[in-house]
């Protein structure tokens, strides 16, 4: 055997046995890409849930996390694009598995760093900082896996020059299963420590697969000069890829915001839209692709459905949570299958352009997330990102040259479009105004009357993606006043920040504070109940009655959640009332537009405000500081889950005196939280009573649900002698598993499912 042949055989040696050939190698590549994507998307809800309590359970924590994850993914794609191009694929393949070993040094610091609150920066930047110093390095390493292995796959002689895009489908399938397995399995069955141990085990296996897969030489004669550089990608194609990717990402996060702001900010509701989003990638990039023509035809109906849901929200009509979730997921799927199907159709054929394609896709994803999570909350006062994301998707399809819904019908002329748009605007403004001044109509009739002109306009504009996008924008602007016109409300104040959306308005001499889509307090402006709380805190409601009947028993009171500041109105003179409020912007709203805090101060109540997450701020309070602690902290209709866990209640009971008590407001149109509180009380051996107060005849008192907890049975029996307080859930009665910081089960808390 000659020296040259020995060298050639040495270069061709692989740890994969030659007997199994390329099929085993292809399987290893597929497993590697699948496992990398699984770990990449498993760590996202795991880390996001871990940091959620540090940021008050804000619905935008997940959006901030998504921006970080997509930004780091962009860095990983940039590495996979630039470094092999600069130093050569084979040279990088020899070193890359060793580079993947470096994140192991971050292992001891991950869990500890996730508990930090971060520097004094806006919420989304603090989220990024905490994630960067904790999981930034391992996440960056895993983000390189898919593109790097696909690049190796395209040149590996053991594979035979197969299409590397088939691995992208395996990547998205791994992502999908990684997401679903967390809330449905790992989160429920394992503790946080066990979850991290399992994740790092998978990471070590992934590094081993890289050592086995790395190619030793390129397919063909690696010594032959490159025949020609890859073709230059047209700027229109690059812009089309970016727009389609950004539109899909924006739609995903916009729908997630709509869901979580009214239900709960939890992994289960984070991953459902993301799973629908990833499923469209699986279908679009499989071989052969599955993007039926019916999905293209249904795009316009997904837009119609989305705009109808916006109208529902604007006129404050609600539908049950499960149908609402299914409809929102359907919208995500139909919009994204069109965007991602078009991406698959226009992807480059040259494997050397693969990393450029993924880099542009990643950049688009980051931009879409930043638009929804960072920019829109600063410039809008309502959830405008949802309809704008639909418009963005239609515009992206137009830029990429995708065919519209009706290829046979010509697009509207400029004049015709302007006439249709004007008619739609008039319908969305005049019809609600007329309805508010006519006889009472059923909710379905109101929706149909208002939505019909909008639907006709959208269907007529659907023959052109450009016109459809512009039509959505026009309708969105017009709907900005639909709520006020439909209800006859006088809009007094609107404000949006990273913690939520506030609106103060008056209807029939009654002033409301609306947070998201939920009313959080109201005050009569005249009449016998002028400048008194109504709604949840009307004087006959359980919490006010407790203070009015026992004024001498509660001298030191704390409350988590400010709202309109109604409860201090009922405190007696000399009471020290400490209010823990997550959002500092809520205080000037309560002071400037409602009179309760001023009345309380005038009556001699000593008010003290402490801003930040209530559970975290309570850590600074001395033990046995309060006679009464009231927890009423909601974001729109959602309850921050970290405030109703075993650990949270333990912290509450620490600051309550032995003869004091904990009062929790659990009114919720979506979640049935009474059994959850009962299971926590049983776990901590606390005494518990429940009170469900129905609305009164004149609609001044809203239906309200309260739970009373205490360590002293004598005190709880004393307080619960007031009307409405009852015992429920006998000792032998089955209850759901108590929620903890490591565990929560949103399925069982869905109203009516206990």
C-alpha positions, 0 to 999 in steps of 0.5 A: 500500500502506497503512502498516498493511499494510506493518507487517503484512508486516514482522511476517510476514517470515521468512528461510524462503522463502515458496514452500516454506511451512510444510513447510520450517519444520516440517522445520527444527523437527524437525531442530532438536529432533533435533539438540539432543537428539542433542548433549545425549545425545552429550555425556553419555557423552563427558564422563562417560568423560573424568572417570571416571579422576579418580574411580577408575572407580567404578560410581557415577560414571555415576549421579552424572553422571546426577543432574547432567545431569537436574538441569541439564535440570530448570533448562533446563525451568524456564527454558522454563516460567517465562521465556516465561510471564513475558515472553511467548513472542514476546519471548523468541523474539527473544532466545533464539538470542542467549542460546544464543551465550553458552556458546561462551565456555566452549569453551576451558575445557571439556577442561581442567576435565574433568581436575580431581578436584574439592574434598574432597566425597563422590564424587557431589558432586565429580562434579557440581562438575567437570561444572558448571565444565566443561560446565555452561553449554553443557549448560544451553543445549542442555537448553532446546532441545526444550521451547523449540522445541516451544513455538514450534511450537505458536504459529508461524503457518507451522505451522498450530497442529500438535500439538507433542508430535510433536516429543517423539518426534523429540527422543527419537529424537535422544537415542537415536541420540546415545547409540548413536553414541558407543560404536559410532562416535565413541568408536572412530573419533575422539580426544577433541579431534576429538569435542569439535570435532565437538560444537561444530560441531553446536552452532553449527548448532543456534544457526543453526536457532534463528535460522531457526525463531523465530516473529515472531508467534503464530497467529491475531490476536496482538492479541486478548486471551487468552480464558481462562487454562489450566485448573488441573492437578489435584494427582493428575495432577501427582503421577502424572506425577512418580511415573511419571517418577521410577520410570522413572529409578530403574529405569534407574539401578538396572539400570545399577548391576547391570550395571556393578558386575560388568562395567565402568563404560564408556560402552557399558554406560551407554548400553545401558539408557539407549537402552532407556529412551529408546526407550520415550519414542519409542514412547509419544509418537509419533503414533499412540502404540505401546504395545501391550496386550501390554506392559501384560500383560507388566509382571508378568512383567518383575517376576517376571524381575527378582525371579528375577535378584535371587534368582540374585544372592543365592545367587551363581548366575551366567548368561552376560553376554550373556543377562544383559544382554538380560534386564536390558534387557528389564526396563528396556523393559517397566517404562518402556514402561508408565510412559511409555505412561501418561505419554503417555495423561495428558499435557495437551491444552492447549499452554500446559500443555506446559512444566509437563508437561515440568517435572514429568517432569524433576523426577521424573527427578531425584528417581529418580536421587537416590534410586538414586545418593545416598540408597540407597547410604548406607542399604543394604548391598546392591543393594536399589535394583533390586527397589525400583525395580520396586516404585516403578514399580508404585506410580507406575502405581497412583497414575496410575490405570493398569489392572492386569494382570488387570482381571477378577480382584478384588484380594486382601483385606487378610487374604488378602494378609497370608497370601500375604505371610507364606507368601512370607517363610517360603518365602524364609527356610526353603527356603534354610535347608533346601536348605543342609542337604540333599544337593547340588542342581543350580543350576537346581533350587535357583533353581526351589525358592526362586523358585516361591513368590515367583512365585506370590505376585507373580502373585496380587498382580498384579490390583492395582498397589498390592498388587504394589508392596507384595508386591515390598517384602515379598519384598525385605526377606525376601531380605535373608537369602536368601544367608546361609540358602542357603549356611549363611554367618555374616554378620560385616560389611556395608558399602556406600559410593559405591565398592562393597558389602562383605560379610565372612562365614564358611562352614565355617570359611573367612572371605570378603571379598565385593565386590559379587557377587564374592569377593575373598579368603578366609582359613582360620580353623583347620586346617593352613592356619589364618590363611593366604590362600586363593583367588587368593592361596593360597601356590601361586598365581602371585603368592605363588610369585613373592615366595617364590622371589625374596625378595631381588629385591623390596625395594620393592613397590607394589600397586594394590588392597588387598582382604584384604591377602593379598599382603604376607603373603608379603613378606620382612622389611625389604620396603617395601610400599606399598599404593594403595587407592581406598577408605579404608573397605577398610583397617579391613575388612582389618585387623579381619576378616583377619590378613594385614596384622598378620602381615606387619607382625609379620614386619618388612614396612614397610606404607605406605597411600596412598588415592585412585585408584592411577594418579593417586596414582602420579604423585607417586611418583619414577621407578624407585621400585619393584622390583615393581608389582602391579595388582589393583584390581577393583570387584566383578567389573569392572576399572576400564578406565582402569587397563589403557590404554597411558597407564596402563601407561606410568605404571606402567613409569615408577615401576618400576626397569629390572630390575623388573617389572609384575604384573597380575591379570586374572582375570575371569568376563566379560572376556578381558583377556589379549589387551588386555594383550598389545596394550598390551605390543606397543605399548610394546615390553614383554616379556610372559608369562602364567600361568593357574593352575587351581583345586586339588583341595581348592578352596583355590586359585581359578582365577587369571589373571596377566600379567607385563610388563617392559622387560628380556627377561633379567629376564622370562626369569628370573622366568618360569622358575617353573611356569606362565609361558608366552609367547602371541601371537607377533609376527605374530599379530593382536591387538586394538587397544591400549586408550588413554584415548581408546579401549577396545573392550568387545565384543572383550574379552567372554570367548571372543570374541577 
